[in-house]
Amino acid sequence: MALKTLQAKRLANIPPYAFAEIDKAKRAAIAAGVDVIPLTIGDPDLPTPAYVVDELVRAAADPSTHRYPEYEGSEEFRSAVSAYYAERFGVKIDPKEEVMALIGSKEGIAHMIWAIVDPGDVVLIPDPAYPVYRMHTLMCGGEVYSMPLTEASGYLPDFGSIPENVLKKTKMMFLNYPNNPTGAVCDIEFFREAVSLARHYGFLICHDAAYVEMAYDEVKAPSILEVPGSKEVAVEFYSLSKPFNMTGWRIAAAVGQREAISALGIVKTNTDSGQFTAIQRAGAKALLHTPRDFIDFMNKVYTERRDILIEGLAAAGWHVPKPKGTFYAWAKVPRPMSSAQFALDLLEKTGVMVTPGSVWGVEGEGYVRLTFTLQTERIRQAVSRISDYLSEAGIRA
């Protein structure tokens, strides 16, 4: 008998993860001898603080960490998250009921969707947005309602344009500020409006706060949990990846609405066994012992890199707004071609990789995302190559 189809029907409309495909293209180009400058995936090039690495080494040498971790996360890590929220955002968090350790935010976001959304439930998702929100909503049978993010709106969704009948069916809404991929930021008033809407219609807000520490030009990004009453309707996903240069460590936390945290725990305890306790100890060290000066230094580095990229592109005739947050620039495609065609053409002719905006949704078409997580010399080289490319295409400042 022939082997049965080894792909579930739920995957029929789910494409391969875009960034895995981009990484594959990068490795293929490098193997072909191309000097690739990847302005694609947001992966900091700066090291994790040495004292955090040292804590991991000490913890890994402790035999007590070699056993299964606590399912909800170690008390030490959850207490550190609670203390961090109190210090950074002025928010009181119960570490026992309102915090769950995650093996990175991506895993937690995906599992939260499975924990909350039933087939037919509506999930409000920004467009453009991190693909994980949409893909897992579709996989579990939810209905996606897209909230367009446009330049004219400052890349904030217009809640007033969402039909009443959609809001009544809504189970969850995703928000993400500072925003990937646009680099936009929001203020606390925007979060107040979101919380008010969620409380009125009884749905859960999932705020992806992966870039909350990355804000420039005197902007201070808020937590949605700073809004009074937000813990009744919101869960925030706080990641250690970007602020502490720990993308490879896979450590984050879900914080907020306790019933949602409990539901997430049911999915997770039936799926994984938690993050290595030694990594949680190191994560606690990062949260409790990293001076604000370190975050300020990081943001100063990214501000310098951002300015080199944006000002260099402007000098070449490609005018891109300066983002106020994240380490991404959101740029209109400067030639009459699709975002995917432009990204491929740029790679083939210059070795510079950018990400097509269509990866993040329909509203991303016509844009590309550029990261500034490389050393300044590599960013300058990328700008030089792009300048030559645009000049050959007849585009000049």
Secondary structure, 3 states (H helix, E strand, C coil): CCCCCCCCHHHCCCCCCHHHHHHHHHHHHHHCCCCCEECCCCCCCCCCCHHHHHHHHHHHCCHHHHCCCCCCCCHHHHHHHHHHHHHHHCCCCCCCCCEEEECCHHHHHHHHHHHHCCCCCEEEEEECCCHHHHHHHHHCCCEEEEEECCHHHCCCCCHHHCCHHHHHHEEEEEECCCCCCCCCCCCHHHHHHHHHHHHHHCCEEEEECCCCCCECCCCCCCCHHHCCCHHHCEEEEEECCCCCCCHHHCCEEEEECHHHHHHHHHHHHCCCCCCCHHHHHHHHHHHHHCCHHHHHHHHHHHHHHHHHHHHHHHHCCCCCCCCCECCEEEEECCCCCCHHHHHHHHHHHHCEECEEHHHHCHHHCCEEEEECCCCHHHHHHHHHHHHHHHHHCCCCC
